[in-house]
Amino acid sequence: MASEVDICNLALSYLGDTALVTSINPPTGSAQAAHCARFYPAARDQVLEMHPWNFCTGRALLAQLSSNPTVNSTLNPNGVWSYAYAAPNNALNYLAVYDPQSASDYWATFTDPTNSITFGAPGQGGVPISKDFVVETDPNTGSEIILTNQVNAALRYSFIVTDTTKFSPLATDCIARLLAAKLAGPLIKGEEGRAAVKDQMAAFAVSLAMAQASDANSRRVTPPKSTASWITGRN
């Protein structure tokens, strides 16, 4: 798998730069290494934030705050939220808050109170698992908190990964393309540099679409199908 140095050299090759970076931590030997050390972390983290990649997505049971800031607090003046949880320290994107007892990420059983009919198997009108939630910052502590009405909540989220061996090959290429766009300005001056940035961003968009499609193909889920109330009430 590609190392940080490999990704930097790939990005430079996309610009037609023949310099060979040997280290970016610390950067040694060239201006290219210094620029890579500066821009590589930003390119990596931006690509990770753009998609819930399988290699940086996980789950966690949330820790409810013992001193609940949603009670008698300006964070919850109208009593909208019942629970407050501490956000994981390494969270990048918050994807879903759910009941950890749920049978699926995308559907749950429920009983229609008007006719006592129970739905919930895939394709039978199940309800989405993810509960309403917001992520805010507690003004007293400066820490991110998750507000929701789900008791004993769990979180599916993405997080920063720095180990390049975890990246998929297509995600690696995305990072290299975005890094190339960031390097083009400092390394290539004038109109030629601006054109190089534009070209690399276009190539990055293509690479990102391919990587996202490939990553999504490794999932198998059955989202719920909504059913009109006049149909569910029929015998």
Backbone as CSV, one residue per row, in Angstrom:
resi,resn,N_x,N_y,N_z,CA_x,CA_y,CA_z,C_x,C_y,C_z
1,MET,0.841,-1.195,0.000,0.000,0.000,0.000,0.881,1.252,0.000
2,ALA,0.315,2.348,-0.483,1.076,3.586,-0.614,1.329,4.228,0.737
3,SER,2.502,4.806,0.902,2.847,5.576,2.091,2.529,7.044,1.829
4,GLU,2.687,7.877,2.865,2.504,9.308,2.677,3.455,9.836,1.607
5,VAL,4.688,9.380,1.633,5.672,9.820,0.641,5.261,9.365,-0.755
6,ASP,4.750,8.150,-0.877,4.290,7.659,-2.177,3.160,8.538,-2.711
7,ILE,2.226,8.912,-1.849,1.103,9.749,-2.282,1.603,11.114,-2.719
8,CYS,2.569,11.649,-2.003,3.134,12.950,-2.379,3.834,12.878,-3.730
9,ASN,4.594,11.822,-3.945,5.282,11.683,-5.234,4.302,11.429,-6.366
10,LEU,3.203,10.741,-6.075,2.177,10.559,-7.094,1.555,11.899,-7.456
11,ALA,1.271,12.718,-6.450,0.710,14.040,-6.711,1.666,14.884,-7.553
12,LEU,2.947,14.838,-7.246,3.927,15.605,-8.020,4.007,15.100,-9.455
13,SER,3.888,13.783,-9.620,3.936,13.226,-10.980,2.755,13.698,-11.815
14,TYR,1.596,13.883,-11.165,0.436,14.391,-11.896,0.666,15.809,-12.405
15,LEU,1.596,16.521,-11.768,1.942,17.878,-12.210,3.117,17.884,-13.172
16,GLY,3.664,16.718,-13.466,4.822,16.640,-14.331,6.099,17.035,-13.639
17,ASP,6.086,17.044,-12.294,7.270,17.415,-11.518,8.123,16.163,-11.303
18,THR,9.398,16.251,-11.627,10.282,15.083,-11.545,10.986,14.957,-10.195
19,ALA,10.739,15.905,-9.281,11.373,15.826,-7.961,10.893,14.584,-7.224
20,LEU,11.756,13.994,-6.416,11.418,12.803,-5.654,11.500,13.137,-4.170
21,VAL,10.357,13.127,-3.506,10.295,13.401,-2.075,10.674,12.135,-1.323
22,THR,11.535,12.268,-0.334,11.945,11.112,0.460,11.395,11.150,1.876
23,SER,10.993,12.345,2.353,10.429,12.463,3.686,9.642,13.760,3.787
24,ILE,8.484,13.691,4.467,7.734,14.919,4.747,7.577,15.124,6.253
25,ASN,8.079,14.193,7.032,7.964,14.295,8.491,9.268,13.850,9.160
26,PRO,10.289,14.757,9.185,10.242,16.150,8.741,10.490,16.239,7.238
27,PRO,10.112,17.358,6.622,10.391,17.532,5.187,11.878,17.745,4.962
28,THR,12.432,17.017,4.046,13.870,17.127,3.790,14.146,17.178,2.300
29,GLY,15.155,17.951,1.942,15.751,17.857,0.626,15.247,18.768,-0.450
30,SER,14.004,19.313,-0.339,13.500,20.089,-1.466,12.324,20.952,-1.035
31,ALA,12.039,21.955,-1.871,10.848,22.780,-1.651,9.591,21.940,-1.806
32,GLN,9.652,20.948,-2.723,8.489,20.074,-2.924,8.132,19.340,-1.638
33,ALA,9.142,18.870,-0.904,8.885,18.157,0.348,8.224,19.081,1.368
34,ALA,8.689,20.322,1.429,8.103,21.276,2.370,6.646,21.568,2.033
35,HIS,6.355,21.733,0.739,4.974,21.979,0.331,4.095,20.750,0.609
36,CYS,4.610,19.571,0.366,3.844,18.348,0.627,3.539,18.209,2.117
37,ALA,4.521,18.519,2.953,4.315,18.445,4.394,3.220,19.409,4.836
38,ARG,3.124,20.527,4.160,2.134,21.541,4.514,0.735,21.155,4.042
39,PHE,0.628,20.626,2.824,-0.692,20.434,2.216,-1.233,19.016,2.306
40,TYR,-0.375,18.020,2.515,-0.865,16.643,2.536,-1.934,16.408,3.610
41,PRO,-1.736,16.826,4.882,-2.766,16.561,5.888,-4.124,17.161,5.531
42,ALA,-4.118,18.355,4.948,-5.380,18.992,4.568,-6.062,18.220,3.449
43,ALA,-5.298,17.801,2.444,-5.878,17.031,1.340,-6.454,15.720,1.849
44,ARG,-5.713,15.034,2.702,-6.190,13.754,3.269,-7.495,13.948,4.028
45,ASP,-7.519,14.908,4.944,-8.694,15.078,5.795,-9.905,15.548,5.007
46,GLN,-9.695,16.352,3.981,-10.813,16.806,3.162,-11.434,15.646,2.397
47,VAL,-10.606,14.762,1.860,-11.143,13.589,1.147,-11.898,12.693,2.121
48,LEU,-11.377,12.491,3.311,-12.061,11.651,4.293,-13.410,12.236,4.680
49,GLU,-13.508,13.564,4.705,-14.764,14.204,5.094,-15.811,14.150,3.996
50,MET,-15.408,13.922,2.761,-16.329,13.992,1.634,-17.201,12.760,1.454
51,HIS,-16.879,11.675,2.166,-17.621,10.427,1.950,-17.449,9.532,3.172
52,PRO,-18.482,8.776,3.562,-18.334,7.841,4.687,-17.608,6.570,4.255
53,TRP,-16.307,6.682,4.032,-15.510,5.559,3.550,-15.585,4.382,4.536
54,ASN,-15.606,3.197,4.015,-15.656,2.018,4.882,-14.456,1.945,5.823
55,PHE,-13.298,2.399,5.347,-12.084,2.256,6.151,-11.986,3.298,7.271
56,CYS,-12.897,4.255,7.313,-12.858,5.235,8.402,-14.239,5.482,8.988
57,THR,-15.085,4.462,8.944,-16.423,4.546,9.522,-16.553,3.517,10.629
58,GLY,-17.121,3.925,11.739,-17.276,3.011,12.867,-18.517,3.340,13.673
59,ARG,-18.660,2.639,14.802,-19.817,2.799,15.679,-19.352,2.910,17.114
60,ALA,-20.177,3.555,17.919,-19.851,3.670,19.343,-21.130,3.889,20.125
61,LEU,-21.191,3.277,21.306,-22.243,3.610,22.256,-21.887,4.957,22.861
62,LEU,-22.846,5.851,22.925,-22.574,7.203,23.399,-22.696,7.287,24.916
63,ALA,-21.864,8.112,25.507,-21.887,8.339,26.948,-22.796,9.519,27.247
64,GLN,-23.879,9.234,27.967,-24.797,10.312,28.317,-24.128,11.235,29.329
65,LEU,-24.323,12.523,29.148,-23.729,13.495,30.044,-24.448,13.477,31.389
66,SER,-23.705,13.311,32.452,-24.310,13.223,33.780,-24.938,14.544,34.190
67,SER,-24.296,15.634,33.771,-24.876,16.954,33.993,-25.468,17.400,32.673
68,ASN,-26.737,17.056,32.474,-27.361,17.201,31.168,-27.574,18.673,30.816
69,PRO,-26.851,19.201,29.837,-26.977,20.620,29.502,-28.280,20.965,28.811
70,THR,-29.111,19.965,28.478,-30.380,20.263,27.814,-31.462,20.614,28.824
71,VAL,-31.230,20.383,30.120,-32.223,20.679,31.144,-31.996,22.092,31.667
72,ASN,-33.040,22.912,31.585,-32.945,24.307,32.049,-31.731,24.999,31.450
73,SER,-31.567,24.843,30.170,-30.378,25.373,29.508,-30.766,26.146,28.267
74,THR,-29.951,27.105,27.914,-30.186,27.861,26.688,-30.009,26.974,25.464
75,LEU,-29.349,25.792,25.631,-29.208,24.881,24.504,-30.528,24.233,24.133
76,ASN,-31.485,24.233,25.053,-32.731,23.508,24.832,-33.896,24.296,25.448
77,PRO,-34.087,25.532,25.028,-35.059,26.402,25.710,-36.495,25.914,25.627
78,ASN,-36.828,25.171,24.583,-38.202,24.715,24.406,-38.388,23.234,24.717
79,GLY,-37.373,22.617,25.324,-37.494,21.208,25.676,-37.559,20.280,24.474
80,VAL,-36.871,20.630,23.389,-36.942,19.829,22.171,-36.225,18.493,22.339
81,TRP,-35.103,18.491,23.044,-34.276,17.293,23.154,-34.312,16.730,24.568
82,SER,-34.344,15.405,24.657,-34.448,14.741,25.955,-33.100,14.307,26.514
83,TYR,-32.114,14.066,25.627,-30.842,13.521,26.077,-29.687,14.264,25.419
84,ALA,-28.600,14.326,26.151,-27.359,14.901,25.631,-26.242,13.900,25.846
85,TYR,-25.405,13.724,24.816,-24.315,12.755,24.866,-23.010,13.432,24.483
86,ALA,-21.936,12.930,25.038,-20.614,13.418,24.643,-20.258,12.863,23.272
87,ALA,-19.767,13.712,22.407,-19.361,13.263,21.075,-18.001,12.573,21.156
88,PRO,-17.770,11.535,20.342,-16.447,10.903,20.324,-15.365,11.916,19.961
89,ASN,-14.214,11.779,20.570,-13.134,12.742,20.351,-12.647,12.775,18.917
90,ASN,-12.726,11.634,18.222,-12.155,11.553,16.884,-13.190,11.660,15.781
91,ALA,-14.401,12.100,16.094,-15.468,12.136,15.089,-15.177,13.177,14.013
92,LEU,-15.432,12.796,12.770,-15.288,13.698,11.634,-16.654,14.045,11.067
93,ASN,-17.445,13.028,10.725,-18.818,13.208,10.269,-19.746,12.376,11.149
94,TYR,-20.867,12.951,11.515,-21.872,12.248,12.309,-22.934,11.722,11.341
95,LEU,-23.018,10.405,11.189,-23.835,9.818,10.142,-25.224,9.427,10.617
96,ALA,-25.336,8.833,11.804,-26.642,8.399,12.277,-26.605,8.158,13.776
97,VAL,-27.666,8.565,14.443,-27.897,8.208,15.838,-29.016,7.185,15.849
98,TYR,-28.824,6.073,16.559,-29.801,4.995,16.470,-29.873,4.212,17.777
99,ASP,-30.912,3.397,17.876,-31.081,2.487,18.994,-30.161,1.290,18.766
100,PRO,-29.239,0.991,19.677,-28.305,-0.119,19.437,-28.990,-1.480,19.351
101,GLN,-30.265,-1.565,19.748,-31.000,-2.820,19.645,-31.664,-2.999,18.280
102,SER,-31.495,-2.026,17.397,-32.120,-2.096,16.079,-31.587,-3.283,15.281
103,ALA,-32.453,-3.861,14.470,-32.063,-5.028,13.677,-31.359,-4.659,12.387
104,SER,-31.386,-3.389,12.021,-30.808,-2.972,10.749,-30.443,-1.502,10.839
105,ASP,-29.589,-1.072,9.934,-29.246,0.343,9.864,-30.357,1.181,9.246
106,TYR,-31.277,0.560,8.516,-32.183,1.339,7.696,-33.667,1.085,7.931
107,TRP,-34.034,0.094,8.736,-35.459,-0.114,8.960,-35.687,-0.689,10.346
108,ALA,-36.885,-0.469,10.843,-37.256,-0.980,12.157,-38.732,-1.348,12.141
109,THR,-39.117,-2.264,13.001,-40.526,-2.622,13.102,-41.299,-1.526,13.833
110,PHE,-42.566,-1.389,13.491,-43.445,-0.498,14.231,-44.864,-1.004,14.064
111,THR,-45.730,-0.637,15.002,-47.121,-1.053,14.965,-47.990,0.163,14.723
112,ASP,-48.824,0.088,13.705,-49.742,1.171,13.387,-50.851,1.175,14.440
113,PRO,-50.961,2.216,15.245,-51.955,2.215,16.330,-53.390,2.230,15.842
114,THR,-53.623,2.598,14.585,-54.993,2.673,14.096,-55.579,1.313,13.767
115,ASN,-54.712,0.363,13.452,-55.236,-0.957,13.088,-54.440,-2.109,13.678
116,SER,-53.447,-1.781,14.532,-52.630,-2.786,15.214,-51.866,-3.694,14.253
117,ILE,-51.621,-3.217,13.036,-50.836,-3.993,12.078,-49.356,-3.671,12.292
118,THR,-48.525,-4.694,12.367,-47.093,-4.516,12.580,-46.353,-4.613,11.260
119,PHE,-45.508,-3.636,10.998,-44.680,-3.607,9.807,-43.215,-3.642,10.245
120,GLY,-42.320,-3.884,9.301,-40.921,-3.788,9.673,-39.975,-4.601,8.838
121,ALA,-40.404,-5.675,8.193,-39.487,-6.401,7.317,-39.142,-5.511,6.137
122,PRO,-37.946,-5.680,5.541,-37.580,-4.859,4.380,-38.663,-4.896,3.316
123,GLY,-39.064,-3.727,2.838,-40.101,-3.648,1.830,-41.503,-3.626,2.393
124,GLN,-41.659,-3.692,3.718,-42.984,-3.695,4.326,-43.273,-2.402,5.085
125,GLY,-42.665,-1.334,4.664,-42.992,-0.053,5.266,-42.311,0.219,6.586
126,GLY,-41.138,-0.350,6.820,-40.407,-0.076,8.058,-40.024,1.392,8.155
127,VAL,-39.719,1.822,9.355,-39.340,3.218,9.556,-37.821,3.342,9.597
128,PRO,-37.276,4.473,9.178,-35.815,4.644,9.205,-35.272,4.543,10.623
129,ILE,-34.080,3.965,10.736,-33.452,3.788,12.035,-32.929,5.102,12.601
130,SER,-32.279,5.897,11.784,-31.615,7.088,12.296,-32.613,8.042,12.936
131,LYS,-32.305,8.458,14.156,-33.168,9.363,14.897,-32.740,10.810,14.655
132,ASP,-33.669,11.714,14.897,-33.325,13.120,14.795,-32.245,13.467,15.820
133,PHE,-31.288,14.248,15.408,-30.245,14.689,16.323,-29.591,15.951,15.783
134,VAL,-28.937,16.668,16.665,-28.112,17.802,16.268,-26.792,17.703,17.013
135,VAL,-25.753,18.226,16.407,-24.444,18.318,17.051,-24.162,19.791,17.297
136,GLU,-23.903,20.124,18.549,-23.640,21.503,18.923,-22.423,21.554,19.851
137,THR,-22.036,22.739,20.197,-20.919,22.929,21.116,-21.434,23.475,22.432
138,ASP,-21.104,22.783,23.511,-21.481,23.249,24.839,-20.684,24.519,25.138
139,PRO,-21.348,25.651,25.319,-20.604,26.904,25.539,-19.824,26.908,26.843
140,ASN,-20.180,26.022,27.772,-19.494,25.998,29.058,-18.168,25.239,29.000
141,THR,-18.116,24.197,28.150,-16.919,23.363,28.089,-16.174,23.472,26.769
142,GLY,-16.855,23.945,25.719,-16.244,23.989,24.393,-16.228,22.652,23.693
143,SER,-16.847,21.621,24.300,-16.865,20.277,23.718,-18.119,20.068,22.873
144,GLU,-17.984,19.271,21.815,-19.140,18.944,21.000,-20.039,17.963,21.742
145,ILE,-21.348,18.183,21.641,-22.318,17.294,22.248,-23.363,16.918,21.216
146,ILE,-23.995,15.782,21.415,-25.042,15.285,20.531,-26.352,15.333,21.287
147,LEU,-27.323,16.058,20.751,-28.643,16.189,21.346,-29.624,15.347,20.556
148,THR,-30.418,14.542,21.236,-31.352,13.637,20.578,-32.425,13.222,21.563
149,ASN,-33.461,12.586,21.054,-34.499,12.021,21.918,-34.341,10.517,22.086
150,GLN,-33.245,9.953,21.599,-33.004,8.516,21.701,-32.302,8.183,23.013
151,VAL,-32.916,7.323,23.813,-32.306,6.867,25.046,-31.266,5.802,24.720
152,ASN,-30.191,5.724,25.509,-29.127,4.732,25.292,-28.665,4.738,23.839
153,ALA,-28.361,5.906,23.327,-28.091,6.064,21.899,-26.728,5.524,21.491
154,ALA,-26.673,5.082,20.248,-25.422,4.697,19.598,-25.216,5.614,18.397
155,LEU,-23.983,5.688,17.942,-23.637,6.598,16.851,-22.863,5.858,15.791
156,ARG,-23.234,6.095,14.532,-22.407,5.669,13.402,-21.753,6.928,12.862
157,TYR,-20.433,6.897,12.720,-19.719,8.121,12.372,-18.432,7.779,11.625
158,SER,-17.882,8.792,10.980,-16.583,8.636,10.336,-15.546,9.417,11.132
159,PHE,-14.281,9.027,10.975,-13.218,9.602,11.776,-11.942,9.714,10.945
160,ILE,-11.025,10.518,11.428,-9.753,10.725,10.738,-8.904,9.464,10.824
161,VAL,-8.355,9.035,9.699,-7.413,7.926,9.644,-6.112,8.467,9.066
162,THR,-5.019,8.254,9.773,-3.718,8.715,9.287,-2.873,7.577,8.723
163,ASP,-3.242,6.339,9.013,-2.509,5.169,8.523,-2.864,4.938,7.063
164,THR,-1.938,5.248,6.177,-2.220,5.167,4.741,-2.474,3.741,4.259
165,THR,-2.043,2.738,5.025,-2.283,1.353,4.607,-3.760,0.995,4.704
166,LYS,-4.552,1.822,5.393,-5.988,1.579,5.505,-6.762,2.120,4.314
167,PHE,-6.148,3.043,3.562,-6.853,3.668,2.446,-7.056,2.663,1.311
168,SER,-8.198,2.756,0.652,-8.386,1.960,-0.554,-7.553,2.574,-1.682
169,PRO,-7.216,1.799,-2.718,-6.418,2.358,-3.816,-7.072,3.574,-4.473
170,LEU,-8.393,3.536,-4.648,-9.061,4.663,-5.296,-9.096,5.884,-4.384
171,ALA,-9.277,5.676,-3.079,-9.228,6.808,-2.153,-7.824,7.411,-2.124
172,THR,-6.814,6.564,-2.217,-5.437,7.049,-2.278,-5.237,7.961,-3.478
173,ASP,-5.784,7.566,-4.624,-5.658,8.396,-5.822,-6.396,9.713,-5.653
174,CYS,-7.561,9.693,-4.963,-8.287,10.938,-4.694,-7.425,11.913,-3.908
175,ILE,-6.771,11.414,-2.882,-5.921,12.277,-2.056,-4.780,12.852,-2.891
176,ALA,-4.181,12.011,-3.723,-3.078,12.480,-4.567,-3.543,13.558,-5.535
177,ARG,-4.735,13.368,-6.116,-5.252,14.365,-7.068,-5.538,15.691,-6.372
178,LEU,-6.161,15.641,-5.193,-6.450,16.883,-4.486,-5.160,17.540,-4.010
179,LEU,-4.196,16.737,-3.570,-2.901,17.280,-3.175,-2.218,17.944,-4.362
180,ALA,-2.314,17.343,-5.539,-1.713,17.936,-6.735,-2.311,19.307,-7.014
181,ALA,-3.632,19.431,-6.813,-4.271,20.731,-7.034,-3.750,21.769,-6.045
182,LYS,-3.498,21.362,-4.814,-2.982,22.279,-3.806,-1.523,22.644,-4.066
183,LEU,-0.776,21.707,-4.630,0.637,21.959,-4.913,0.853,22.786,-6.171
184,ALA,-0.129,22.770,-7.061,0.063,23.423,-8.357,0.359,24.912,-8.205
185,GLY,-0.359,25.588,-7.301,-0.142,27.023,-7.133,1.260,27.368,-6.679
186,PRO,1.760,26.757,-5.606,3.110,27.094,-5.149,4.217,26.673,-6.107
187,LEU,4.002,25.589,-6.861,5.072,25.046,-7.694,5.054,25.558,-9.128
188,ILE,3.886,25.972,-9.593,3.763,26.418,-10.982,3.175,27.822,-10.966
189,LYS,3.902,28.778,-11.417,3.492,30.167,-11.289,2.622,30.628,-12.457
190,GLY,1.910,31.724,-12.211,1.177,32.409,-13.260,-0.004,31.644,-13.814
191,GLU,-0.331,31.942,-15.065,-1.489,31.350,-15.728,-1.357,29.840,-15.848
192,GLU,-0.144,29.371,-16.056,0.073,27.927,-16.151,-0.281,27.236,-14.834
193,GLY,0.040,27.868,-13.738,-0.301,27.306,-12.436,-1.791,27.271,-12.216
194,ARG,-2.478,28.356,-12.592,-3.930,28.385,-12.429,-4.600,27.330,-13.289
195,ALA,-4.074,27.117,-14.480,-4.627,26.082,-15.352,-4.391,24.689,-14.772
196,ALA,-3.225,24.510,-14.158,-2.921,23.216,-13.554,-3.857,22.920,-12.386
197,VAL,-4.152,23.937,-11.579,-5.106,23.755,-10.479,-6.456,23.316,-11.022
198,LYS,-6.924,23.984,-12.061,-8.217,23.660,-12.662,-8.217,22.235,-13.207
199,ASP,-7.153,21.859,-13.897,-7.076,20.510,-14.468,-7.072,19.442,-13.375
200,GLN,-6.312,19.690,-12.321,-6.234,18.703,-11.248,-7.541,18.596,-10.473
201,MET,-8.258,19.691,-10.309,-9.558,19.623,-9.639,-10.564,18.859,-10.484
202,ALA,-10.478,19.002,-11.791,-11.360,18.230,-12.673,-11.033,16.745,-12.581
203,ALA,-9.734,16.423,-12.577,-9.324,15.024,-12.434,-9.714,14.482,-11.067
204,PHE,-9.634,15.325,-10.055,-10.028,14.914,-8.708,-11.510,14.573,-8.659
205,ALA,-12.341,15.361,-9.299,-13.787,15.101,-9.305,-14.094,13.741,-9.919
206,VAL,-13.405,13.400,-11.001,-13.601,12.097,-11.639,-13.127,10.975,-10.717
207,SER,-11.958,11.161,-10.128,-11.407,10.148,-9.228,-12.306,9.939,-8.020
208,LEU,-12.844,11.032,-7.469,-13.711,10.936,-6.296,-14.988,10.175,-6.617
209,ALA,-15.586,10.450,-7.763,-16.816,9.751,-8.147,-16.571,8.253,-8.277
210,MET,-15.466,7.870,-8.883,-15.133,6.454,-9.031,-14.910,5.803,-7.669
211,ALA,-14.199,6.493,-6.796,-13.898,5.929,-5.474,-15.159,5.784,-4.635
212,GLN,-16.031,6.789,-4.685,-17.270,6.724,-3.920,-18.156,5.580,-4.404
213,ALA,-18.240,5.396,-5.713,-19.060,4.316,-6.256,-18.509,2.954,-5.851
214,SER,-17.198,2.802,-5.917,-16.580,1.535,-5.531,-16.795,1.255,-4.057
215,ASP,-16.642,2.288,-3.225,-16.815,2.116,-1.786,-18.256,1.743,-1.456
216,ALA,-19.208,2.372,-2.128,-20.625,2.090,-1.874,-20.997,0.678,-2.296
217,ASN,-20.302,0.129,-3.277,-20.623,-1.218,-3.755,-20.313,-2.302,-2.730
218,SER,-19.558,-1.968,-1.704,-19.220,-2.964,-0.696,-20.250,-3.023,0.424
219,ARG,-21.362,-2.298,0.263,-22.440,-2.334,1.240,-23.657,-3.020,0.638
220,ARG,-24.429,-3.660,1.491,-25.687,-4.274,1.058,-26.748,-3.927,2.085
221,VAL,-27.592,-2.949,1.749,-28.633,-2.517,2.666,-29.958,-2.447,1.930
222,THR,-31.043,-2.542,2.675,-32.375,-2.465,2.109,-33.131,-1.346,2.795
223,PRO,-33.125,-0.151,2.226,-33.845,0.955,2.844,-35.341,0.673,2.877
224,PRO,-36.067,1.332,3.789,-37.503,1.096,3.880,-38.242,1.678,2.699
225,LYS,-39.377,1.080,2.382,-40.271,1.604,1.368,-41.507,2.140,2.066
226,SER,-41.797,3.402,1.840,-42.952,3.992,2.496,-44.221,3.453,1.876
227,THR,-45.251,3.288,2.695,-46.535,2.772,2.244,-47.612,3.752,2.639
228,ALA,-48.443,4.121,1.687,-49.504,5.083,1.960,-50.450,4.547,3.018
229,SER,-50.967,5.460,3.863,-51.825,5.033,4.961,-53.090,4.356,4.492
230,TRP,-53.646,4.760,3.313,-54.875,4.139,2.852,-54.643,2.709,2.384
231,ILE,-53.338,2.384,2.047,-53.030,1.005,1.671,-52.818,0.146,2.905
232,THR,-52.103,0.691,3.914,-51.826,-0.094,5.121,-53.097,-0.427,5.876
233,GLY,-54.156,0.377,5.687,-55.381,0.117,6.408,-56.290,-0.894,5.742
234,ARG,-55.915,-1.343,4.531,-56.771,-2.300,3.821,-56.591,-3.697,4.377
235,ASN,-57.621,-4.502,4.362,-57.578,-5.904,4.784,-57.485,-6.817,3.572
